[in-house]
Amino acid sequence: MRIINGNKVFFSTNDVRMFARTWPGCILQDRAYWFEFDGEGNLVDTNIPENEDGLEAIALADDAGQYMAGTRPRWATV
């Protein structure tokens, strides 16, 4: 995972695979995702399609926000 342009968190396909291992039955596809935040840390955009917009997407968005704040998700250190 990495921060792009100071406001977007990019998760590679490998990052998504590691995250999915923590969610049995994860509906996220085996591909890269990104989450964009405004200057106050609010989520403003993502490339998650509607058919994958479930609890897993919310959790991954939360992890992205925490990563923007300097905290690496626990699953990323596995």
MOPAC internal coordinates of N, CA, C and O (Angstrom, degrees):
PM7 1SCF
backbone

  N    0.0000 0     0.00 0     0.00 0    0    0    0
  C    1.4367 1     0.00 0     0.00 0    1    0    0
  C    1.5102 1   107.54 1     0.00 0    2    1    0
  O    1.2310 1   121.64 1   -26.59 1    3    2    1
  N    1.3290 1   114.48 1   153.41 1    3    2    1
  C    1.4588 1   118.79 1   179.88 1    5    3    2
  C    1.5259 1   109.56 1  -157.08 1    6    5    3
  O    1.2310 1   121.49 1   -19.23 1    7    6    5
  N    1.3061 1   114.76 1   160.77 1    7    6    5
  C    1.4635 1   121.37 1   176.94 1    9    7    6
  C    1.5219 1   107.83 1   -99.20 1   10    9    7
  O    1.2310 1   121.04 1   -47.93 1   11   10    9
  N    1.3258 1   115.63 1   132.07 1   11   10    9
  C    1.4639 1   122.25 1  -179.51 1   13   11   10
  C    1.5268 1   108.80 1  -116.39 1   14   13   11
  O    1.2310 1   120.36 1   -47.06 1   15   14   13
  N    1.3123 1   116.92 1   132.94 1   15   14   13
  C    1.4718 1   123.48 1   177.35 1   17   15   14
  C    1.5246 1   113.08 1    55.92 1   18   17   15
  O    1.2310 1   119.96 1  -158.44 1   19   18   17
  N    1.3217 1   117.69 1    21.56 1   19   18   17
  C    1.4466 1   121.30 1   176.15 1   21   19   18
  C    1.5182 1   116.62 1    74.60 1   22   21   19
  O    1.2310 1   120.10 1   177.14 1   23   22   21
  N    1.3612 1   117.42 1    -2.86 1   23   22   21
  C    1.4657 1   118.57 1  -177.09 1   25   23   22
  C    1.5285 1   114.63 1  -140.83 1   26   25   23
  O    1.2310 1   120.10 1  -175.78 1   27   26   25
  N    1.3101 1   117.42 1     4.22 1   27   26   25
  C    1.4641 1   120.69 1  -177.58 1   29   27   26
  C    1.5233 1   109.32 1  -129.23 1   30   29   27
  O    1.2310 1   120.77 1   -50.15 1   31   30   29
  N    1.3340 1   116.13 1   129.85 1   31   30   29
  C    1.4648 1   120.79 1   176.57 1   33   31   30
  C    1.5203 1   107.86 1  -102.05 1   34   33   31
  O    1.2310 1   121.06 1   -55.17 1   35   34   33
  N    1.3223 1   115.57 1   124.83 1   35   34   33
  C    1.4545 1   122.77 1  -179.08 1   37   35   34
  C    1.5272 1   108.94 1  -107.22 1   38   37   35
  O    1.2310 1   120.80 1   -53.70 1   39   38   37
  N    1.3389 1   116.08 1   126.30 1   39   38   37
  C    1.4569 1   122.33 1   174.42 1   41   39   38
  C    1.5250 1   108.09 1  -106.90 1   42   41   39
  O    1.2310 1   120.54 1   -58.13 1   43   42   41
  N    1.3198 1   116.57 1   121.87 1   43   42   41
  C    1.4688 1   120.99 1   177.62 1   45   43   42
  C    1.5293 1   109.98 1   -71.03 1   46   45   43
  O    1.2310 1   120.98 1   -10.23 1   47   46   45
  N    1.3054 1   115.73 1   169.77 1   47   46   45
  C    1.4610 1   120.42 1   176.21 1   49   47   46
  C    1.5211 1   110.42 1   -57.63 1   50   49   47
  O    1.2310 1   120.21 1   138.99 1   51   50   49
  N    1.3154 1   117.20 1   -41.01 1   51   50   49
  C    1.4614 1   120.93 1   178.48 1   53   51   50
  C    1.5293 1   111.14 1   -64.05 1   54   53   51
  O    1.2310 1   119.91 1   139.30 1   55   54   53
  N    1.3422 1   117.77 1   -40.70 1   55   54   53
  C    1.4688 1   120.85 1   176.00 1   57   55   54
  C    1.5248 1   110.48 1   -58.73 1   58   57   55
  O    1.2310 1   120.58 1   135.50 1   59   58   57
  N    1.3261 1   116.50 1   -44.50 1   59   58   57
  C    1.4676 1   120.87 1  -179.16 1   61   59   58
  C    1.5258 1   110.45 1   -64.63 1   62   61   59
  O    1.2310 1   120.29 1   142.57 1   63   62   61
  N    1.3150 1   117.06 1   -37.43 1   63   62   61
  C    1.4739 1   120.02 1   176.49 1   65   63   62
  C    1.5199 1   111.07 1   -62.16 1   66   65   63
  O    1.2310 1   120.33 1   135.61 1   67   66   65
  N    1.3339 1   116.98 1   -44.39 1   67   66   65
  C    1.4704 1   120.39 1   179.05 1   69   67   66
  C    1.5272 1   110.28 1   -63.63 1   70   69   67
  O    1.2310 1   120.19 1   137.26 1   71   70   69
  N    1.3195 1   117.24 1   -42.74 1   71   70   69
  C    1.4655 1   121.09 1   177.58 1   73   71   70
  C    1.5234 1   110.41 1   -61.85 1   74   73   71
  O    1.2310 1   120.10 1   134.17 1   75   74   73
  N    1.3347 1   117.40 1   -45.83 1   75   74   73
  C    1.4722 1   122.17 1  -176.66 1   77   75   74
  C    1.5281 1   111.83 1   -60.82 1   78   77   75
  O    1.2310 1   119.92 1   149.80 1   79   78   77
  N    1.3287 1   117.75 1   -30.20 1   79   78   77
  C    1.4712 1   120.36 1   177.94 1   81   79   78
  C    1.5251 1   111.74 1   -63.03 1   82   81   79
  O    1.2310 1   119.95 1   159.13 1   83   82   81
  N    1.3303 1   117.70 1   -20.87 1   83   82   81
  C    1.4661 1   121.17 1   179.23 1   85   83   82
  C    1.5241 1   112.06 1   -89.90 1   86   85   83
  O    1.2310 1   120.33 1   174.62 1   87   86   85
  N    1.3491 1   116.98 1    -5.38 1   87   86   85
  C    1.4726 1   122.59 1  -178.55 1   89   87   86
  C    1.5298 1   109.07 1  -125.38 1   90   89   87
  O    1.2310 1   119.41 1   -86.14 1   91   90   89
  N    1.3265 1   118.73 1    93.86 1   91   90   89
  C    1.4728 1   119.85 1   176.54 1   93   91   90
  C    1.5334 1   110.11 1   -56.56 1   94   93   91
  O    1.2310 1   120.45 1   -47.96 1   95   94   93
  N    1.3124 1   116.74 1   132.04 1   95   94   93
  C    1.4633 1   121.56 1   179.98 1   97   95   94
  C    1.5217 1   113.26 1    76.44 1   98   97   95
  O    1.2310 1   119.92 1  -159.42 1   99   98   97
  N    1.3108 1   117.76 1    20.58 1   99   98   97
  C    1.4656 1   122.49 1  -177.93 1  101   99   98
  C    1.5273 1   110.89 1   -53.98 1  102  101   99
  O    1.2310 1   120.72 1   -48.06 1  103  102  101
  N    1.3450 1   116.22 1   131.94 1  103  102  101
  C    1.4690 1   120.23 1  -178.36 1  105  103  102
  C    1.5259 1   113.00 1   -93.45 1  106  105  103
  O    1.2310 1   119.87 1   176.21 1  107  106  105
  N    1.3390 1   117.85 1    -3.79 1  107  106  105
  C    1.4573 1   119.24 1   177.34 1  109  107  106
  C    1.5265 1   109.12 1   -67.96 1  110  109  107
  O    1.2310 1   121.24 1   -39.25 1  111  110  109
  N    1.3140 1   115.24 1   140.75 1  111  110  109
  C    1.4582 1   120.54 1  -178.68 1  113  111  110
  C    1.5265 1   110.75 1   -78.32 1  114  113  111
  O    1.2310 1   121.03 1   -14.58 1  115  114  113
  N    1.2955 1   115.64 1   165.42 1  115  114  113
  C    1.4629 1   123.18 1  -179.42 1  117  115  114
  C    1.5301 1   108.24 1   -82.99 1  118  117  115
  O    1.2310 1   121.34 1  -104.87 1  119  118  117
  N    1.3524 1   115.04 1    75.13 1  119  118  117
  C    1.4625 1   121.12 1  -179.11 1  121  119  118
  C    1.5245 1   109.30 1  -157.98 1  122  121  119
  O    1.2310 1   120.33 1    -3.91 1  123  122  121
  N    1.3215 1   116.98 1   176.09 1  123  122  121
  C    1.4639 1   122.13 1  -179.61 1  125  123  122
  C    1.5328 1   110.71 1   -82.62 1  126  125  123
  O    1.2310 1   121.26 1   -29.64 1  127  126  125
  N    1.3373 1   115.20 1   150.36 1  127  126  125
  C    1.4608 1   122.34 1   176.69 1  129  127  126
  C    1.5228 1   109.03 1  -135.82 1  130  129  127
  O    1.2310 1   120.77 1   -22.67 1  131  130  129
  N    1.3240 1   116.14 1   157.33 1  131  130  129
  C    1.4610 1   120.55 1   174.80 1  133  131  130
  C    1.5246 1   110.10 1  -139.26 1  134  133  131
  O    1.2310 1   121.71 1   -24.16 1  135  134  133
  N    1.3321 1   114.34 1   155.84 1  135  134  133
  C    1.4635 1   123.18 1   179.31 1  137  135  134
  C    1.5233 1   107.31 1  -134.48 1  138  137  135
  O    1.2310 1   120.71 1   -50.53 1  139  138  137
  N    1.3297 1   116.25 1   129.47 1  139  138  137
  C    1.4618 1   121.22 1  -179.39 1  141  139  138
  C    1.5279 1   109.90 1  -110.26 1  142  141  139
  O    1.2310 1   120.97 1   -41.60 1  143  142  141
  N    1.3328 1   115.74 1   138.40 1  143  142  141
  C    1.4575 1   122.78 1  -176.87 1  145  143  142
  C    1.5219 1   110.78 1  -121.92 1  146  145  143
  O    1.2310 1   120.75 1   -28.05 1  147  146  145
  N    1.3457 1   116.17 1   151.95 1  147  146  145
  C    1.4577 1   119.80 1   173.77 1  149  147  146
  C    1.5261 1   108.95 1   -85.34 1  150  149  147
  O    1.2310 1   120.28 1     2.35 1  151  150  149
  N    1.3270 1   117.07 1  -177.65 1  151  150  149
  C    1.4507 1   122.05 1  -176.73 1  153  151  150
  C    1.5175 1   114.30 1   -64.93 1  154  153  151
  O    1.2310 1   120.15 1   162.60 1  155  154  153
  N    1.3319 1   117.31 1   -17.40 1  155  154  153
  C    1.4604 1   121.33 1   179.05 1  157  155  154
  C    1.5278 1   112.67 1   -97.48 1  158  157  155
  O    1.2310 1   120.57 1  -176.74 1  159  158  157
  N    1.3304 1   116.52 1     3.26 1  159  158  157
  C    1.4572 1   120.56 1   178.72 1  161  159  158
  C    1.5128 1   114.95 1    88.07 1  162  161  159
  O    1.2310 1   120.10 1  -168.96 1  163  162  161
  N    1.3302 1   117.42 1    11.04 1  163  162  161
  C    1.4663 1   121.16 1   178.18 1  165  163  162
  C    1.5224 1   110.83 1   -85.08 1  166  165  163
  O    1.2310 1   120.46 1   -43.36 1  167  166  165
  N    1.3060 1   116.73 1   136.64 1  167  166  165
  C    1.4602 1   121.18 1   177.21 1  169  167  166
  C    1.5207 1   108.98 1   -67.46 1  170  169  167
  O    1.2310 1   120.30 1   -52.96 1  171  170  169
  N    1.3387 1   117.03 1   127.04 1  171  170  169
  C    1.4622 1   120.63 1  -178.73 1  173  171  170
  C    1.5240 1   113.35 1  -119.02 1  174  173  171
  O    1.2310 1   119.94 1   161.30 1  175  174  173
  N    1.3354 1   117.71 1   -18.70 1  175  174  173
  C    1.4624 1   119.39 1  -179.28 1  177  175  174
  C    1.5280 1   109.43 1  -163.13 1  178  177  175
  O    1.2310 1   121.29 1   -23.10 1  179  178  177
  N    1.3203 1   115.13 1   156.90 1  179  178  177
  C    1.4590 1   122.50 1   177.09 1  181  179  178
  C    1.5245 1   108.80 1  -158.64 1  182  181  179
  O    1.2310 1   120.43 1   -15.84 1  183  182  181
  N    1.3052 1   116.78 1   164.16 1  183  182  181
  C    1.4665 1   120.51 1   174.64 1  185  183  182
  C    1.5325 1   111.84 1  -104.36 1  186  185  183
  O    1.2310 1   119.99 1  -162.27 1  187  186  185
  N    1.3292 1   117.62 1    17.73 1  187  186  185
  C    1.4728 1   121.21 1   176.64 1  189  187  186
  C    1.5297 1   108.29 1   -73.41 1  190  189  187
  O    1.2310 1   119.75 1   -58.59 1  191  190  189
  N    1.3267 1   118.08 1   121.41 1  191  190  189
  C    1.4659 1   119.38 1   178.12 1  193  191  190
  C    1.5346 1   111.80 1   -72.48 1  194  193  191
  O    1.2310 1   120.50 1   -23.80 1  195  194  193
  N    1.3145 1   116.65 1   156.20 1  195  194  193
  C    1.4668 1   121.60 1  -177.51 1  197  195  194
  C    1.5134 1   113.32 1   -54.21 1  198  197  195
  O    1.2310 1   119.75 1   141.45 1  199  198  197
  N    1.3259 1   118.09 1   -38.55 1  199  198  197
  C    1.4648 1   119.99 1  -177.34 1  201  199  198
  C    1.5280 1   113.11 1   -71.32 1  202  201  199
  O    1.2310 1   119.81 1   173.42 1  203  202  201
  N    1.3313 1   117.97 1    -6.58 1  203  202  201
  C    1.4580 1   122.08 1   176.79 1  205  203  202
  C    1.5325 1   111.14 1  -115.33 1  206  205  203
  O    1.2310 1   120.47 1  -172.44 1  207  206  205
  N    1.3148 1   116.71 1     7.56 1  207  206  205
  C    1.4641 1   121.88 1  -174.73 1  209  207  206
  C    1.5233 1   110.72 1   -85.41 1  210  209  207
  O    1.2310 1   121.05 1  -104.27 1  211  210  209
  N    1.3284 1   115.60 1    75.73 1  211  210  209
  C    1.4606 1   121.79 1   179.53 1  213  211  210
  C    1.5069 1   110.70 1  -123.66 1  214  213  211
  O    1.2310 1   121.04 1    20.46 1  215  214  213
  N    1.3222 1   115.61 1  -159.54 1  215  214  213
  C    1.4579 1   120.69 1  -178.31 1  217  215  214
  C    1.5264 1   112.62 1   -60.22 1  218  217  215
  O    1.2310 1   120.72 1   145.13 1  219  218  217
  N    1.3269 1   116.24 1   -34.87 1  219  218  217
  C    1.4637 1   119.46 1   179.06 1  221  219  218
  C    1.5287 1   110.69 1   -62.91 1  222  221  219
  O    1.2310 1   120.48 1   137.67 1  223  222  221
  N    1.3326 1   116.68 1   -42.33 1  223  222  221
  C    1.4654 1   121.10 1   179.61 1  225  223  222
  C    1.5240 1   110.36 1   -64.36 1  226  225  223
  O    1.2310 1   120.45 1   140.68 1  227  226  225
  N    1.3185 1   116.75 1   -39.32 1  227  226  225
  C    1.4653 1   120.76 1   177.95 1  229  227  226
  C    1.5249 1   110.07 1   -63.88 1  230  229  227
  O    1.2310 1   120.54 1   135.91 1  231  230  229
  N    1.3264 1   116.56 1   -44.09 1  231  230  229
  C    1.4629 1   120.72 1   179.34 1  233  231  230
  C    1.5266 1   111.12 1   -64.54 1  234  233  231
  O    1.2310 1   119.99 1   138.93 1  235  234  233
  N    1.3230 1   117.62 1   -41.07 1  235  234  233
  C    1.4605 1   120.59 1   179.33 1  237  235  234
  C    1.5291 1   110.16 1   -67.02 1  238  237  235
  O    1.2310 1   120.10 1   141.63 1  239  238  237
  N    1.3317 1   117.42 1   -38.37 1  239  238  237
  C    1.4717 1   121.21 1   176.00 1  241  239  238
  C    1.5289 1   110.34 1   -62.49 1  242  241  239
  O    1.2310 1   120.71 1   139.36 1  243  242  241
  N    1.3255 1   116.26 1   -40.64 1  243  242  241
  C    1.4631 1   120.57 1   177.56 1  245  243  242
  C    1.5284 1   110.49 1   -63.03 1  246  245  243
  O    1.2310 1   120.63 1   136.75 1  247  246  245
  N    1.3305 1   116.41 1   -43.25 1  247  246  245
  C    1.4676 1   120.43 1   176.77 1  249  247  246
  C    1.5242 1   110.60 1   -61.42 1  250  249  247
  O    1.2310 1   120.36 1   141.63 1  251  250  249
  N    1.3400 1   116.92 1   -38.37 1  251  250  249
  C    1.4663 1   120.45 1   178.13 1  253  251  250
  C    1.5214 1   110.54 1   -62.90 1  254  253  251
  O    1.2310 1   120.22 1   135.93 1  255  254  253
  N    1.3304 1   117.19 1   -44.07 1  255  254  253
  C    1.4545 1   120.83 1   178.28 1  257  255  254
  C    1.5159 1   112.12 1   -62.31 1  258  257  255
  O    1.2310 1   120.65 1   139.09 1  259  258  257
  N    1.3224 1   116.37 1   -40.91 1  259  258  257
  C    1.4627 1   120.29 1   177.89 1  261  259  258
  C    1.5320 1   111.13 1   -66.25 1  262  261  259
  O    1.2310 1   120.87 1   142.39 1  263  262  261
  N    1.3255 1   115.95 1   -37.61 1  263  262  261
  C    1.4604 1   119.98 1   178.03 1  265  263  262
  C    1.5329 1   110.45 1   -64.52 1  266  265  263
  O    1.2310 1   120.47 1   140.69 1  267  266  265
  N    1.3411 1   116.70 1   -39.31 1  267  266  265
  C    1.4712 1   120.69 1   175.91 1  269  267  266
  C    1.5252 1   110.47 1   -59.58 1  270  269  267
  O    1.2310 1   120.93 1   146.59 1  271  270  269
  N    1.3405 1   115.83 1   -33.41 1  271  270  269
  C    1.4638 1   121.54 1  -178.79 1  273  271  270
  C    1.5384 1   112.34 1   -84.49 1  274  273  271
  O    1.2310 1   120.51 1   178.61 1  275  274  273
  N    1.3329 1   116.62 1    -1.39 1  275  274  273
  C    1.4588 1   119.98 1   175.91 1  277  275  274
  C    1.5136 1   116.55 1   102.86 1  278  277  275
  O    1.2310 1   119.74 1  -172.31 1  279  278  277
  N    1.3333 1   118.09 1     7.69 1  279  278  277
  C    1.4585 1   121.21 1   179.99 1  281  279  278
  C    1.5267 1   110.00 1  -108.91 1  282  281  279
  O    1.2310 1   120.77 1   -57.47 1  283  282  281
  N    1.3012 1   116.14 1   122.53 1  283  282  281
  C    1.4686 1   121.07 1   178.73 1  285  283  282
  C    1.5290 1   109.05 1   -82.68 1  286  285  283
  O    1.2310 1   119.79 1   -47.62 1  287  286  285
  N    1.3351 1   118.00 1   132.38 1  287  286  285
  C    1.4719 1   120.38 1   178.93 1  289  287  286
  C    1.5320 1   111.71 1   -60.36 1  290  289  287
  O    1.2310 1   120.77 1   -34.12 1  291  290  289
  N    1.3398 1   116.14 1   145.88 1  291  290  289
  C    1.4721 1   120.10 1  -179.82 1  293  291  290
  C    1.5169 1   112.41 1   -59.20 1  294  293  291
  O    1.2310 1   119.84 1   141.90 1  295  294  293
  N    1.3295 1   117.90 1   -38.10 1  295  294  293
  C    1.4511 1   120.05 1  -178.37 1  297  295  294
  C    1.5258 1   111.77 1   -64.56 1  298  297  295
  O    1.2310 1   120.07 1   156.03 1  299  298  297
  N    1.3183 1   117.47 1   -23.97 1  299  298  297
  C    1.4727 1   121.53 1  -178.21 1  301  299  298
  C    1.5081 1   112.14 1   -75.38 1  302  301  299
  O    1.2310 1   119.64 1   166.70 1  303  302  301
  N    1.3198 1   118.29 1   -13.30 1  303  302  301
  C    1.4522 1   120.96 1  -178.75 1  305  303  302
  C    1.5260 1   111.56 1   -99.15 1  306  305  303
  O    1.2310 1   120.23 1  -178.24 1  307  306  305
  N    1.3209 1   117.17 1     1.76 1  307  306  305
  C    1.4707 1   121.84 1  -178.36 1  309  307  306
  C    1.5033 1   109.29 1   -72.11 1  310  309  307
  O    1.2310 1   120.10 1   180.00 1  311  310  309

